[in-house]
Amino acid sequence: MFDLTRQRLLDRIKLQYGGHKKPSDGMCAMEMVAYLAGEGHSYHPECACPVLTAYTIRLNDSMPTEWRQRLRPYLPLLIGTRDDHTVARAELLAWRAIRAFAPIALEACGLRDSAARLRNVKGDLADAADAAYAAYPGPQIPAACRAAVVQAAHAAHGAHAAGAGRAAHLSRAIDASDAADAAIAAVRLSGSDDVWVLTLQVLDEAIAIGADERAPVEMEVATEDPEAETVRS
């Protein structure tokens, strides 16, 4: 639940595409998280889980302007998520890429059997990655569909390896944003805003991991008001 100060701050700031040199130039979703947390200006705030950061950045930079603003309610919830649940969140995003985003892309291209196989895949994430690679469509299928499937496979492979303790793959699971890229390809192919809704639901699910272990967020707003500086400049 937001307190009044936080609600007013989030309501009046319009999230922008990309990174910015200073708050008065505008703020993307993760720059806003840093601002709300009282950190220095950055789109990689220290308070936030790097998996959630990577996923949110990709959504911020790919969503239409009006959809980007729907990220705002989630931003205070990202504060304090840098914890021991990084791999669990990467695994969740990978499963959603395999069982939701890639199948949406395949269905949009008429490949319903392949979509059904991914939706119902069994086993662990290594098996899921293999299933996605097996579902990779031929060159006659739109590139965005092929991208959705291969990005889902990469997300599953990286998250599985990260869960197995292979540090090199942990970096990939955190930084590659493959699950988000699978979602973005699914949006472009389906043309449905329902997929954007799903991306936000997945973000909410990932934030919820470890929520019962986090202390309530004490919002510490930076002293610099980005809107006030914009007026002065």
ABEGO torsion letter per residue (X at the ends): XBBAAAAAAAAABBBBBEBBABAAAEBBAAAAAAAAAGBBBBABBAABBAAAAAAAAAAAAABBAAAAAAAAAAAAAABGABBAAAAAAAAAAAAAAAAAAAAAAAAAAGBAAAAAAAAABBEBAAAAAAAAAAABBBAABBAAAAAAAAAAAAAAAAAAAAAAGBAAAAAAAAAAGAAAAAAAAAAAAAGBAAAAAAAAAAAAAAAABGAAABBBBBBBBBABBAAAAAAAX
